[in-house]
Amino acid sequence: MRKAKRMDSLSSGIFNEMEDRKKEVESRGIRVINLGVGSPDLPPAPHIIDALTSSVREPANYSYPLVGSNRLYQALADWYKNRFNVDLEPDDEMLVLMGSQDGLAHLSMAYIDPGDVALVPDPGYPIYNFSVFMAQGEIYSLPLLAENRFLPDFTTIPEDIANKAKMMFLNYPNNPVAVSADRKFYEQAVEFARNYDILICHDAAYVELAFDGFKPLSFLEAPGAKEVGVEFYSLSKTYNMAGCRIGFAVGNPEVISALKLIKSNIDYGVFCSIQEAGIAALTGPQDYVAETARTYRKRRDILVDGLAKIGWHMPKPNASMFLWAPIPRGFASSKMFAMELLGRSGVIVIPGTAFGRQGEGYVRIALVEDEAVLKEVVRRISHYFNFT
Ligand SMILES: Cc1ncc(COP(=O)(O)O)c(C=O)c1O
């Protein structure tokens, strides 16, 4: 059978190599600690699990859901109002998705024709590139550089590219670089999008995982944001519901309607019981969210402070569940360092280049193990590496 040519571009080379190295490490009797995949290890709050379990016993919930439940949309509208003071119309300014990934993957189909340009951050969460690629669009990378606080500099985008661009992906708090955007940045993004008629897709997956009193903004808080874009919000990380697959697109009604049309041709909606769990999450006690953020903050401190003591320095992020760590001196590339770290210490981190060319020189560390394991990570690294 002859596969489509696009399959050639979907190689997961580095991940295969790391998997082989992992097996080799395990064969030496070493327990591998995986700080690679950003999948929450914490459970959802009990009231969320209760809502899901009681709902799955209800036979009526097994028909095709087709559309989002009104109660879910009202819950989300109330949540956005409470958290960000953003008004959203439940009827036409939101769409429930099988995780935000679902919407991010499919939206390009509605806006990108073959050859159209989309602006995509580098490094960036891989679905943005993939989404544009599947729609046969052209990717123009927006470098996220340390000297610009890892924010794209719109003034460096050539005029002809800006004129051609139809879509732009943004993501703050960011995966993988673990920084946040301020109001001024979102205002600049809205102005840029207005000037060049570009649709902004802001990915807010980590907007609730913030520390030290910091409260990340919604892109929709910027005046005029709803005229130029949508935001993707996910229950995966806020409520530890990653496997439940529920997220939302919210904002510009025309864009929501286009995504709805695409999706209605692909699937039949999110399982009703998962929508019930989503209602419980959004309307129930929110102290679990604060507790989850506190857990990530403690983990961040153990790693950042512990590794600094042995001479590996990295910034302390104020949001997200990741560390974006410059590789120590003496290693030629992110990939080489990640392989060495795995081979010697049995610790998996992701080379920055897995997220784009600008990721060279960094690795991403996910805070997805408990404190005792992270202390063990520091011990192992200090045993095998001398950074001083
Ligand atoms: C930046 C970012 N966006 C979107 C997603 C997808 O999340 P969801 O579970 O809502 O599909 C992830 C998941 O890791 C992510 O890191």
The ligand as an SDF file (V2000), in Angstrom:
LIG
                    3D

 16 16  0  0  0  0  0  0  0  0999 V2000
    0.1740   24.3800   24.5500 C   0  0  0  0  0  0  0  0  0  0  0  0
   -0.7960   23.2670   24.4930 C   0  0  0  0  0  0  0  0  0  0  0  0
   -1.9250   23.4370   23.7980 N   0  0  0  0  0  0  0  0  0  0  0  0
   -2.8390   22.4730   23.6940 C   0  0  0  0  0  0  0  0  0  0  0  0
   -2.6420   21.2520   24.2860 C   0  0  0  0  0  0  0  0  0  0  0  0
   -3.6720   20.1890   24.0790 C   0  0  0  0  0  0  0  0  0  0  0  0
   -4.4580   20.0870   25.1940 O   0  0  0  0  0  0  0  0  0  0  0  0
   -5.8500   19.3260   25.1770 P   0  0  0  0  0  0  0  0  0  0  0  0
   -5.6930   18.2210   26.1570 O   0  0  0  0  0  0  0  0  0  0  0  0
   -6.8490   20.3580   25.5920 O   0  0  0  0  0  0  0  0  0  0  0  0
   -6.1110   18.8380   23.8010 O   0  0  0  0  0  0  0  0  0  0  0  0
   -1.4870   21.0110   25.0160 C   0  0  0  0  0  0  0  0  0  0  0  0
   -1.2620   19.7050   25.6350 C   0  0  0  0  0  0  0  0  0  0  0  0
   -0.2340   19.3780   26.1570 O   0  0  0  0  0  0  0  0  0  0  0  0
   -0.5370   22.0490   25.1250 C   0  0  0  0  0  0  0  0  0  0  0  0
    0.6000   21.8850   25.7900 O   0  0  0  0  0  0  0  0  0  0  0  0
  1  2  1  0
  2  3  1  0
  2 15  2  0
  3  4  2  0
  4  5  1  0
  5  6  1  0
  5 12  2  0
  6  7  1  0
  7  8  1  0
  8  9  2  0
  8 10  1  0
  8 11  1  0
 12 13  1  0
 12 15  1  0
 13 14  2  0
 15 16  1  0
M  END
$$$$
